[in-house]
Amino acid sequence: MLLGLDGVEIGLIIVLLCLFGGILSGFPVAFAIGGAGVISFALIAALDSGGYLIHQAIDKGSDAYNALIGSGIHPDKISVFRYPDLPRLAEPVFAQGWETAMDRNVSFIVNRMNERVLAGQSIETLLAVLMFVMMGITLERSKIADDLLTSMSRVFGPLPGGLAVSVVVVGAFLAASTGIVGATVVTMGLLSLPTMLRNNYSPELATGVIAASGTLGQIIPPSIVIVLLGTLAGDLYSTAQEARAQEAGCSDALTLLGEPAVVSVGTLFQAALLPGIMLAFLYGAYAFGYAMLKPHKAPPVEFDAKTGETITRNEGLTWFLGVPVALIVGTILLGQVGIVGSQSVIVNSYSEAGQSASLRTNVSEQCAASMLELHGQEAWDTAVGEQAAIDASGGAVAAHQLSDDERAQALAEKLENAAPIGKGIAVFALLFGLVLVIARGVQPNADPKPLILGAMGLLAMLFLDVVAIGPLTSPGVTLLILLVPGIIVMRASKVAAGRLGQNDLLRVVFPPLVLIVAVLGSILGGITNPTPAAALGAGGAILLAAYRKLQDQGKSGAPILWGTGAVVVMLLLGTNFDMRINQESVGFENWLAFIAAFTCFLFAFAVILYACWVLFAGGVLSPVMRETAKVTSMVFSILIGSQLLNLVVISFGGEHYIQDFLKSFDDVRTVFLIVMLVLFVLGFVLDFLEIIYIVIPIVGPVIYGDVLDPKWVTIMIAVNLQTSFLTPPFGFALFYLRGVAPKEVTTGHIYRGVIPFVLIQVVGLGMLALFPQVVTIIPNLIGN
């Protein structure tokens, strides 16, 4: 053996050296990765042909190996790491020759490009990357960060460390709207660093908080890292659990786990929300604590007075906290007691299938033993009892088509159980009630009559819903009944919006906040998947940027507002009316609603075209499109190059060699700790794209193929990569910041400033490790 190393080990070393050499060569990363794959394959093939690379494989024909198989040990559990004394066979790393391996690689790379880049199942999700990138770049070009930072500085500036806290808040806000680490760090560095230095802030604190806040885009949804990592993790988890089920003697993963082996990007967005908020809170708490201990290095800063009326403390607590909380809690309580809820009377044509046991118990003896080990005796006994009860009652009832009498009975039950107030009208009343209440708080000395009239209109809508609208009332009749109070509410809301616009903070925060809530809310709530939500975000960002541009030019932004209203009307009509006009019988109301919705669609489309023209004429759209194309093409080019490098590693057995090493540890948490440490180190020299598409496919079958929760594993990996992006001396965020920092800020300032935030990241990782519920609680509550 060359240098006393196994041939596969030498092959892995060659691949790593070629990869790092290609990245450090200065060539574009995508080409460097693909080139590293080609060069490393050529070197390994040449050494293998010369007889220099010898792989010491286990002799599967030996008596010792057959004895292990006979004792019940699965072949996948047998490796040179776990059983080093087994007899070996010396063979080349390319068992069938490098020519065969190359032919296989060429065909595989074509298939993988087709599956993952051109026409595979994951392409729809990957399209979300393009639109999230476009959304983020558009919002960045619309100078939203500048306005946000100014407004937040006015709010937090008078507090100790207030500027640093405002940077954290704006960083989290930009992370939720852009998801691009480099753009966030550069933008915050250009906008906030000079201001903080002018106000005698410590360079270490200023640079540390900017670099750390900028990396929140790695974890706070809609994070591009989560989209890409989630797309890959879903495939890895499903495949690994199916293999685990076969190894356990079960027919499929559903039998072994008792639930589908599925994890989606939407679920990962839910899982990432609390960890992202937790990290932002820890950043802000450190900045505030630092200022309290060293006030001269983070002094309070007074900015120009805010526009608008002076609000007393009692008024602020009443209208900004007390009444809104009362409205939200009251709506939730009404829902709990059944006053607010669903009024749907849709009856399925088929009955529901009978309830099944929590676990499948009619399985083989080996599968039963595996399930008992996985779920525990109590869960298994419970499932056995459930199955026995089902069998005693005649077995599970299969779904069947309902008769007319059964349909009538089901309809009567739904009518009897329908809530007096529909969920849709309750949510409408809550949202507009909050608008009226906050408008009252913004200008407490203004005439309250229009707002009181609007509140009375909301109460009238709720009253009419109870006394005049029933579950069988058609959407058209419902609209007519609520028309007059609805008009009153809308007129009051127009007055409220004018008052809200007088407040600097609300005027700056509210539009992008609505966009973020619309995008994330549709994903987190399970209403849609990330791709349509990303399209909504990209379109909304274009409208928002165009409105801002028109305001800067002194022109009216009314067309943008009307277009946004058309989108809202279109969504409301699509939600409440049946738009399937291709049916044999379509009611007049549905035809009218379809025509109105289609008209709104055409008008909204025309407004988006107008917004694009405004941005194009203003010199904004062209750079946005160029930057979007650049980032997106980089992502997909790296995806292709990494596939080639992965296939090279697979072709000479490197992937199985690494997996066998990881499987040699009995504790899966030990394996995961090793993987996390390797990812942390690789994060110094590799971007998250290379790590996701090169490293995760190799280690994924091991860490996703055991008992660890896939959501927790994925979020831990994302936070770990975020930590390595901050760690001196190689963290990518540090180089981004160094490129825009003024001359008086040295590299030493940046390194010293970021170390406390690296420690915070490590604490955050520890908290997620000790309390995985932080990751899983929202997905468990919301579902998907």
C-alpha positions in Angstrom: 0.0 0.0 0.0 1.2 3.5 -0.9 2.4 5.3 2.3 0.9 2.6 4.3 -2.6 3.9 3.6 -5.6 2.1 2.1 -6.2 3.0 -1.6 -9.6 4.4 -0.8 -8.0 6.7 1.9 -5.5 8.0 -0.6 -8.3 8.6 -3.1 -10.2 10.7 -0.6 -7.0 12.7 0.2 -6.5 13.3 -3.5 -10.1 14.5 -3.9 -9.8 16.9 -0.9 -6.5 18.3 -2.1 -7.8 18.9 -5.6 -11.0 20.5 -4.2 -9.1 22.9 -1.9 -6.5 23.6 -4.6 -9.3 24.4 -7.2 -11.1 26.7 -4.8 -7.9 28.6 -3.8 -6.8 28.8 -7.5 -9.1 31.8 -8.1 -11.3 30.1 -10.7 -15.1 30.4 -10.3 -16.2 28.0 -7.6 -18.5 26.0 -9.8 -15.8 25.3 -12.4 -13.2 24.7 -9.7 -15.4 22.0 -8.1 -16.1 20.3 -11.5 -12.5 20.6 -12.5 -11.4 19.1 -9.1 -13.6 16.1 -9.9 -12.1 15.6 -13.3 -8.5 16.0 -12.1 -8.9 13.9 -9.0 -10.5 11.1 -11.1 -7.6 11.2 -13.6 -5.0 11.0 -10.8 -6.7 8.1 -9.0 -7.2 6.2 -12.2 -3.5 6.6 -13.1 -2.3 5.5 -9.7 -4.8 2.6 -9.7 -3.7 1.4 -13.2 -0.1 1.5 -12.0 -0.9 -0.7 -9.1 -0.2 1.9 -6.4 -3.7 2.0 -4.9 -4.7 -1.2 -3.1 -7.9 -1.5 -1.2 -8.0 -4.0 1.7 -11.5 -5.3 1.4 -13.2 -7.8 3.7 -13.0 -11.4 2.4 -16.7 -12.2 2.2 -16.0 -15.8 1.4 -14.1 -16.4 4.7 -15.4 -18.5 7.5 -15.2 -15.6 10.0 -17.4 -13.4 7.8 -20.0 -16.2 7.2 -20.0 -16.8 11.0 -20.9 -13.2 11.6 -23.7 -13.4 9.0 -24.9 -16.6 10.6 -25.1 -15.0 14.0 -27.7 -12.5 12.6 -25.6 -9.5 12.0 -26.7 -7.6 8.9 -24.1 -7.2 6.1 -24.3 -3.4 6.3 -23.1 -3.6 9.9 -19.9 -5.4 9.0 -16.9 -3.1 8.2 -13.2 -3.0 8.6 -13.6 -0.4 11.3 -16.0 -2.5 13.5 -14.3 -5.9 12.8 -10.7 -5.1 12.0 -9.6 -8.8 12.5 -11.6 -10.2 9.6 -9.6 -11.7 6.7 -8.9 -9.2 3.9 -8.6 -9.3 0.1 -6.3 -6.9 -1.8 -8.0 -5.4 -4.8 -7.8 -2.2 -6.9 -10.0 0.7 -5.9 -11.7 0.4 -9.3 -12.7 -3.2 -9.1 -14.0 -3.3 -12.7 -11.4 -0.8 -14.1 -11.5 2.9 -14.3 -13.0 2.8 -17.8 -16.2 1.2 -16.5 -16.3 3.7 -13.6 -15.9 6.6 -16.0 -18.8 5.3 -18.2 -20.9 4.9 -15.2 -20.1 8.4 -13.9 -20.9 10.0 -17.3 -24.4 8.3 -17.4 -25.0 9.1 -13.7 -24.1 12.8 -14.1 -26.6 13.1 -17.0 -29.3 11.4 -15.0 -28.6 13.5 -11.9 -28.6 16.7 -13.9 -32.0 15.7 -15.3 -33.3 14.8 -11.8 -32.0 17.8 -9.8 -31.4 20.6 -12.4 -33.7 20.1 -15.4 -36.8 18.1 -14.7 -36.7 16.3 -11.3 -39.2 16.4 -8.5 -37.1 18.9 -6.5 -37.0 21.5 -9.4 -40.2 23.2 -8.3 -38.7 23.7 -4.8 -35.4 24.9 -6.2 -37.3 27.5 -8.3 -38.1 29.1 -4.9 -34.4 29.9 -4.6 -34.6 32.1 -7.7 -37.6 34.1 -6.5 -36.4 34.4 -2.9 -33.1 35.8 -4.3 -35.1 38.2 -6.5 -37.3 39.3 -3.5 -34.2 39.9 -1.3 -32.2 41.9 -3.9 -35.3 44.0 -4.9 -35.9 44.9 -1.3 -32.2 45.7 -0.8 -32.2 48.0 -3.8 -35.4 49.8 -2.6 -33.3 51.1 0.3 -35.6 49.5 2.9 -32.6 48.7 5.1 -31.7 52.4 5.3 -35.2 53.4 6.4 -35.5 50.5 8.8 -32.2 51.3 10.5 -33.1 55.0 10.8 -36.5 54.2 12.4 -35.1 51.5 14.7 -32.3 53.8 15.8 -34.9 56.4 16.9 -36.7 53.7 18.9 -33.7 52.0 20.6 -31.0 54.7 20.3 -31.7 56.4 23.7 -31.1 53.0 25.4 -27.7 51.8 26.4 -26.3 49.9 23.5 -29.4 51.0 21.6 -27.7 51.3 18.2 -26.4 47.7 18.5 -29.8 46.4 19.4 -31.3 48.2 16.5 -28.7 46.6 14.2 -29.8 43.2 15.5 -33.5 44.0 14.9 -32.9 45.2 11.4 -30.6 42.3 10.7 -33.3 39.8 11.7 -35.8 41.8 9.6 -33.6 41.7 6.6 -32.8 38.0 7.1 -36.6 37.4 6.9 -36.9 39.5 3.8 -33.7 38.6 1.9 -32.2 35.4 3.2 -28.8 36.3 1.6 -25.9 36.6 4.1 -23.5 38.5 2.0 -26.0 41.1 1.0 -27.2 41.6 4.6 -23.6 42.0 6.0 -22.5 44.4 3.3 -25.7 46.5 3.5 -25.5 46.7 7.3 -21.8 47.4 7.2 -22.3 50.3 4.8 -25.3 51.8 6.6 -24.7 51.3 10.3 -21.0 50.9 10.9 -20.1 54.6 10.2 -23.0 55.8 12.4 -21.9 53.6 15.3 -18.3 54.7 15.1 -19.4 58.4 14.9 -21.3 57.9 18.1 -18.3 56.5 20.0 -19.2 52.9 19.8 -16.5 50.3 20.3 -15.2 49.1 16.9 -15.3 45.5 18.3 -18.9 45.7 19.4 -20.0 47.4 16.2 -18.3 45.0 13.8 -19.3 41.9 15.9 -22.9 42.8 16.0 -23.1 43.6 12.3 -21.3 40.4 11.2 -23.5 38.2 13.6 -26.8 39.9 12.6 -25.9 39.5 9.0 -25.6 35.7 9.3 -29.2 35.4 10.6 -30.2 35.0 7.0 -28.7 31.5 7.3 -31.4 30.4 9.7 -34.4 32.8 9.8 -36.9 31.8 7.1 -37.2 32.2 4.1 -33.5 31.1 4.2 -32.0 30.0 1.0 -29.8 27.6 3.0 -33.0 26.0 4.4 -34.5 25.7 1.0 -31.5 24.0 -0.5 -30.7 21.9 2.5 -34.3 20.9 3.0 -34.7 19.7 -0.6 -31.7 17.4 -0.2 -32.6 16.4 3.4 -36.1 15.2 2.3 -34.6 12.8 -0.2 -31.9 11.6 2.1 -34.3 11.0 5.1 -36.8 9.1 3.0 -34.2 6.9 1.4 -32.2 6.3 4.6 -35.3 5.4 6.6 -36.5 2.9 3.9 -33.1 1.3 4.1 -33.3 1.2 7.9 -36.7 -0.4 7.7 -35.4 -3.1 5.4 -32.5 -3.8 7.7 -34.9 -4.0 10.6 -36.9 -6.6 8.8 -39.9 -4.4 8.1 -41.6 -3.9 4.8 -41.3 -0.1 4.7 -40.5 3.0 6.8 -44.1 3.7 7.6 -44.4 0.3 9.3 -41.2 0.8 11.4 -41.7 4.5 12.3 -45.5 4.5 12.6 -45.5 7.7 10.4 -44.4 8.7 6.9 -40.7 9.3 6.5 -41.2 12.7 5.0 -39.7 16.1 5.8 -40.5 19.2 3.6 -39.0 22.6 3.2 -42.2 24.1 4.7 -41.8 22.0 7.8 -38.1 23.1 8.1 -39.2 26.8 7.9 -41.5 26.1 10.8 -38.7 24.4 12.7 -36.2 27.3 12.0 -38.4 30.1 13.2 -37.8 29.8 17.0 -34.1 29.1 16.8 -33.6 32.2 14.6 -35.6 34.3 17.0 -33.6 32.8 19.9 -30.3 33.7 18.3 -31.4 37.3 17.6 -32.6 37.7 21.2 -29.2 36.4 22.5 -27.4 38.9 20.2 -29.5 41.8 21.5 -29.2 40.7 25.1 -25.4 40.6 24.8 -25.3 44.1 23.2 -27.5 45.5 26.0 -25.4 43.7 28.7 -22.2 44.9 27.2 -23.5 48.5 27.2 -24.5 48.2 30.9 -21.0 47.0 31.9 -19.1 49.4 29.6 -21.4 52.4 28.9 -18.6 54.5 27.4 -18.2 51.9 24.6 -21.9 51.8 23.7 -23.4 55.1 24.8 -27.1 56.1 24.3 -27.7 58.2 21.2 -30.5 60.7 20.8 -31.7 61.2 17.2 -34.1 63.7 15.8 -37.5 63.7 17.3 -40.1 61.5 15.6 -42.9 63.0 13.6 -46.4 62.6 15.0 -48.1 63.3 18.3 -46.5 62.8 21.7 -48.0 59.7 23.3 -48.2 59.2 27.0 -47.2 56.0 28.7 -50.8 55.1 29.6 -52.0 55.7 26.0 -49.2 53.6 24.6 -49.8 50.7 27.0 -53.6 50.9 26.3 -53.7 51.1 22.5 -50.4 49.4 21.6 -50.5 46.5 24.1 -53.7 46.2 26.2 -56.5 46.4 23.7 -54.6 44.5 20.9 -53.8 41.6 23.3 -57.4 41.6 24.5 -58.7 41.4 20.9 -56.3 38.5 20.0 -56.9 36.6 23.3 -60.7 37.1 23.0 -60.8 35.7 19.5 -58.8 32.7 20.6 -61.1 32.1 23.6 -64.2 32.4 21.4 -62.7 29.8 19.1 -62.0 27.5 22.1 -65.7 27.6 23.3 -67.1 27.1 19.8 -68.5 30.6 19.1 -65.9 31.1 16.4 -65.1 28.3 14.0 -65.8 26.5 10.8 -69.2 26.8 9.0 -68.3 24.4 6.3 -71.1 22.0 5.4 -69.2 20.1 2.7 -69.9 16.4 3.0 -67.6 13.8 1.3 -69.0 11.3 -1.0 -67.1 8.5 0.9 -67.0 7.7 4.5 -63.8 7.9 6.4 -61.9 4.7 6.9 -62.0 3.1 10.4 -59.5 4.1 12.9 -56.3 2.1 12.8 -53.8 1.2 15.6 -51.0 3.7 16.3 -48.5 1.1 15.1 -48.8 -1.9 12.8 -48.6 -5.0 14.8 -49.2 -7.7 12.2 -45.6 -7.8 11.2 -42.7 -10.3 11.2 -41.0 -11.4 14.4 -37.8 -9.5 13.4 -39.8 -6.3 12.6 -41.7 -6.6 15.8 -38.5 -6.8 17.8 -37.1 -3.7 16.0 -40.3 -1.7 16.5 -40.3 -2.7 20.2 -36.7 -1.5 20.6 -37.5 1.8 18.8 -40.9 2.7 20.4 -40.6 1.0 23.7 -42.8 -1.6 25.5 -45.5 0.8 26.5 -46.2 2.1 22.9 -46.1 -1.4 21.6 -48.6 -2.7 24.2 -50.8 0.3 23.4 -50.8 -0.5 19.7 -51.5 -4.2 20.4 -54.5 -3.2 22.6 -55.8 -0.9 19.9 -55.5 -3.6 17.3 -57.3 -6.1 19.6 -60.2 -3.7 20.1 -60.5 -3.1 16.4 -60.4 -6.9 15.7 -63.1 -7.5 18.4 -65.4 -4.9 16.8 -65.2 -6.7 13.4 -62.0 -5.1 12.1 -61.2 -1.7 10.6 -64.1 -0.4 8.5 -63.1 0.4 4.9 -64.2 3.6 3.3 -67.4 3.2 1.3 -69.6 5.5 -0.8 -72.3 7.2 1.3 -75.9 6.7 0.6 -78.4 9.6 0.3 -79.6 9.0 3.9 -76.0 8.9 5.2 -75.2 12.1 3.3 -78.3 13.8 4.8 -77.4 12.7 8.3 -73.8 13.9 7.8 -75.1 17.3 6.6 -77.4 17.6 9.5 -74.5 16.9 11.9 -72.4 19.6 10.3 -75.3 22.1 10.4 -75.8 21.3 14.1 -72.1 21.7 15.0 -71.5 24.8 12.9 -70.1 27.8 14.8 -72.3 30.9 15.0 -69.4 33.1 13.7 -67.4 32.0 10.7 -63.6 31.8 11.0 -63.1 34.0 8.0 -65.3 36.9 9.3 -63.7 36.6 12.7 -60.2 36.9 11.3 -61.4 39.9 9.1 -62.8 41.6 12.2 -59.6 40.9 14.2 -57.3 42.3 11.6 -59.2 45.5 10.9 -59.9 45.9 14.6 -56.2 45.9 15.2 -55.7 48.5 12.5 -58.3 50.8 14.1 -56.9 50.3 17.6 -53.3 51.0 16.6 -54.4 54.1 14.6 -56.1 55.4 17.7 -52.9 54.9 19.6 -50.8 56.7 17.0 -52.9 59.8 17.1 -54.8 59.7 20.5 -55.8 63.4 20.3 -57.4 63.1 16.8 -61.2 62.8 16.3 -62.1 59.3 17.3 -65.5 59.3 15.6 -64.4 57.7 12.3 -62.6 54.9 14.2 -65.6 54.3 16.5 -67.9 54.1 13.5 -65.5 51.5 12.0 -65.6 49.5 15.2 -69.4 49.6 15.2 -69.3 48.4 11.6 -67.2 45.4 12.7 -69.6 44.6 15.5 -72.5 44.9 13.0 -70.7 42.4 10.7 -70.3 39.9 13.6 -74.0 40.4 14.6 -75.3 39.9 11.1 -73.1 36.7 10.8 -74.9 35.3 13.9 -78.5 36.3 13.1 -78.7 36.4 9.3 -75.9 34.2 7.9 -76.0 30.5 8.2 -73.8 27.6 7.0 -76.1 27.2 3.9 -76.0 30.9 3.0 -74.4 31.3 -0.4 -71.2 33.5 -0.7 -73.1 36.0 -2.9 -75.9 36.5 -0.4 -73.3 36.7 2.4 -71.6 39.5 0.5 -74.8 41.5 0.1 -75.7 41.1 3.8 -72.3 42.4 4.9 -71.9 45.0 2.2 -73.1 48.1 4.1 -71.1 47.4 7.3 -68.2 46.4 5.2 -68.2 49.7 3.4 -68.3 51.5 6.8 -65.3 49.5 8.0 -63.3 50.2 4.8 -64.0 53.9 5.0 -62.9 53.9 8.6 -59.8 51.8 7.7 -58.9 54.4 5.1 -58.9 57.1 7.8 -56.9 54.7 10.0 -54.3 54.1 7.3 -53.8 57.8 6.9 -53.1 58.2 10.6 -50.8 55.2 10.6 -48.9 56.7 7.7 -48.1 59.7 10.0 -45.9 57.5 12.2 -42.4 57.0 10.9 -41.9 53.6 12.3 -45.2 52.1 11.1 -44.8 53.7 7.6 -41.4 52.1 7.2 -42.0 48.8 8.9 -45.6 48.0 7.9 -45.3 47.4 4.1 -42.3 45.0 4.2 -43.7 43.4 7.4 -47.0 42.6 5.6 -45.0 41.1 2.7 -43.0 38.9 5.1 -46.1 37.8 7.0 -47.8 37.0 3.7 -44.9 34.9 2.5 -44.0 33.1 5.7 -47.6 32.9 6.9 -48.6 31.0 3.8 -45.7 28.6 4.2 -45.8 28.1 8.0 -49.5 27.8 8.0 -49.4 25.0 5.4 -51.5 27.0 2.9 -49.0 26.6 0.1 -45.5 25.3 -0.5 -42.4 27.6 -0.7 -42.5 28.1 -4.5 -45.8 29.9 -4.9 -45.0 31.8 -1.6 -41.7 32.9 -3.1 -43.5 34.1 -6.3 -45.8 36.1 -4.1 -42.8 37.6 -2.3 -41.0 38.5 -5.5 -44.1 40.2 -7.0 -44.8 42.0 -3.7 -41.2 43.2 -3.5 -41.5 44.6 -7.1 -44.7 46.5 -6.1 -43.1 47.7 -2.9 -39.9 48.9 -4.6 -42.0 50.6 -7.4 -44.1 52.4 -4.8 -41.0 53.6 -3.0 -39.5 54.8 -6.4 -42.7 56.7 -7.3 -42.6 58.4 -3.9 -39.0 59.5 -4.4 -39.9 60.9 -7.8 -42.8 62.9 -6.3 -45.4 60.8 -8.3 -48.5 59.1 -7.1 -48.3 55.6 -6.0 -52.1 55.0 -6.3 -51.8 52.5 -9.2 -49.6 50.3 -7.0 -52.1 50.5 -4.1 -55.0 49.7 -6.4 -53.0 46.7 -7.9 -52.3 45.4 -4.4 -56.0 45.7 -3.6 -56.9 43.8 -6.7 -54.6 40.9 -5.6 -56.3 40.9 -2.2 -59.8 40.9 -3.8 -58.8 38.1 -6.2 -57.6 36.0 -3.2 -60.7 36.6 -1.2 -63.0 35.7 -4.2 -60.9 32.6 -4.9 -61.2 31.5 -1.3 -65.0 32.0 -0.9 -66.4 31.2 -4.3 -66.1 28.1 -6.5 -64.0 29.0 -9.5 -64.3 25.7 -11.3 -66.3 27.0 -14.3 -65.5 23.9 -16.4 -68.2 22.0 -14.5 -71.5 21.1 -16.2 -73.6 23.4 -13.9 -72.1 26.7 -12.7 -74.2 29.1 -10.6 -74.7 32.7 -11.4 -72.8 33.8 -8.3 -69.8 31.7 -9.2 -69.8 33.0 -12.8 -69.9 36.6 -11.5 -67.2 35.9 -8.9 -65.0 34.3 -11.6 -65.4 37.3 -13.9 -64.6 39.7 -11.1 -61.5 37.6 -10.0 -60.3 37.4 -13.6 -60.7 41.1 -14.0 -58.7 41.7 -10.8 -56.0 39.3 -12.2 -55.7 41.2 -15.4 -55.6 44.6 -13.6 -53.0 43.3 -11.1 -50.9 41.9 -13.9 -51.0 45.2 -15.7 -49.9 47.0 -12.5 -47.0 44.6 -12.0 -45.9 45.4 -15.6 -46.2 49.1 -14.8 -44.2 48.5 -11.6 -41.5 46.8 -13.7 -41.4 49.7 -16.1 -41.1 52.2 -13.2 -38.1 50.2 -11.8 -36.6 49.8 -15.3 -36.9 53.5 -16.0 -35.4 54.3 -12.6 -32.4 52.1 -13.2 -33.4 49.6 -10.5 -34.8 46.6 -12.4 -31.7 45.9 -14.7 -29.2 45.5 -11.8 -31.8 43.4 -9.9 -32.2 41.1 -12.8 -28.5 40.8 -13.4 -27.7 40.1 -9.7 -30.6 37.6 -9.5 -29.3 35.8 -12.6 -25.8 35.8 -11.3 -26.7 34.3 -7.9 -29.1 31.8 -9.3 -26.7 30.6 -12.0 -24.0 30.3 -9.4 -26.2 28.1 -7.3 -27.2 25.7 -10.1 -23.6 25.7 -11.5 -22.3 24.6 -8.1 -25.0 22.0 -7.9 -23.9 20.5 -11.2 -20.2 20.6 -10.3 -20.8 19.1 -6.9 -22.7 16.2 -8.5 -19.7 15.4 -10.6 -17.3 15.5 -7.6 -19.7 13.3 -5.6 -19.8 10.7 -8.3 -16.0 10.6 -8.4 -16.0 9.8 -4.6 -18.7 7.2 -5.1 -16.9 5.5 -8.0 -13.8 4.4 -6.0 -15.8 3.5 -2.9 -15.0 6.7 -0.9 -18.6 7.3 0.1 -19.1 3.8 1.6 -15.7 4.0 3.3 -16.7 7.2 5.1 -20.2 5.8 5.9 -18.7 2.6 7.3 -16.4 4.6 9.5 -19.3 6.6 10.9 -21.5 3.5 11.4 -18.7 1.9 13.4 -19.7 4.1 16.4 -22.6 2.6 18.4 -24.0 6.0 19.6 -25.6 8.0 16.8 -25.1 11.2 18.8 -21.4 10.6 18.7 -21.6 10.2 15.0 -23.6 13.4 14.7 -21.0 15.3 16.9 -18.2 14.1 14.6 -20.1 15.3 11.5 -20.9 18.6 13.1 -17.2 19.2 13.9 -16.2 18.3 10.4 -18.8 20.6 8.9 -17.7 23.4 11.3 -14.1 23.1 10.0 -15.1 22.8 6.4 -17.2 25.9 6.8 -14.0 27.9 7.1 -13.0 27.2 3.5 -16.2 26.0 1.8 -19.3 28.0 1.1 -22.6 26.5 2.3 -23.5 25.5 -1.2 -20.4 23.3 -1.6 -21.0 21.8 1.9 -24.7 21.1 1.1 -24.1 19.4 -2.2 -20.7 17.7 -1.6 -20.6 16.7 2.1 -24.2 16.2 3.1 -25.0 13.6 0.5 -22.0 11.5 1.8 -22.8 11.7 5.5 -26.6 12.1 5.2 -27.5 8.5 4.9 -25.9 7.9 8.3 -27.2 10.9 10.3 -30.7 10.8 8.6 -30.9 7.0 8.9 -31.3 6.6 12.6 -33.5 7.8 15.5 -32.5 11.5 15.3 -35.4 13.9 14.3 -34.6 15.0 10.7 -35.9 18.6 11.5 -33.6 18.9 14.5 -30.6 17.5 12.5 -31.2 19.9 9.6 -31.6 23.0 11.8 -28.5 22.0 13.8 -26.5 21.8 10.6 -27.8 25.2 9.4 -26.9 26.9 12.8 -23.5 25.1 12.7 -22.7 26.5 9.3 -23.8 29.9 10.5 -21.3 29.6 13.3 -18.4 28.6 11.0 -19.3 31.6 8.8 -18.5 33.8 11.9 -15.4 32.1 13.2 -12.0 33.8 12.8 -9.8 33.7 10.8 -11.7 32.3 7.9 -15.4 33.2 8.4 -17.0 34.4 5.2 -19.0 37.1 7.0 -15.8 38.6 8.3 -14.4 39.0 4.8 -17.7 40.6 3.6 -17.5 43.1 6.4 -13.8 43.7 5.9 -14.5 44.7 2.3 -16.8 47.6 3.3 -15.4 48.7 6.7 -13.6 52.0 6.9 -9.8 52.1 7.2 -9.8 52.9 10.9 -11.4 49.5 11.6 -8.7 46.9 11.5 -9.0 43.1 10.9 -8.1 42.7 14.6 -11.1 44.7 15.6 -13.4 42.5 13.5 -11.8 39.3 14.9 -12.0 40.4 18.5 -15.5 41.7 18.1 -17.0 38.6 16.6 -15.6 36.1 19.2 -18.3 36.8 21.8 -21.0 36.2 19.1 -19.3 32.9 18.1 -19.5 31.9 21.8 -23.2 32.9 21.7 -23.6 30.7 18.6 -22.0 27.8 20.5 -24.4 28.4 23.4 -27.3 28.4 21.0 -26.2 25.1 19.5 -25.9 23.7 23.1 -29.4 24.9 23.9 -30.8 23.3 20.7 -29.0 20.1 21.6 -30.3 20.0 25.2 -33.8 21.3 24.3 -34.7 20.0 20.8 -38.3 21.1 21.6 -37.2 24.6 20.5 -36.9 23.1 17.0 -39.9 20.7 17.0 -42.6 22.6 18.9 -43.9 24.8 16.1 -44.0 22.0 13.5 -45.8 19.8 16.1 -48.3 22.5 16.8 -49.0 23.7 13.3 -48.4 20.6 11.3 -48.0 20.7 7.5 
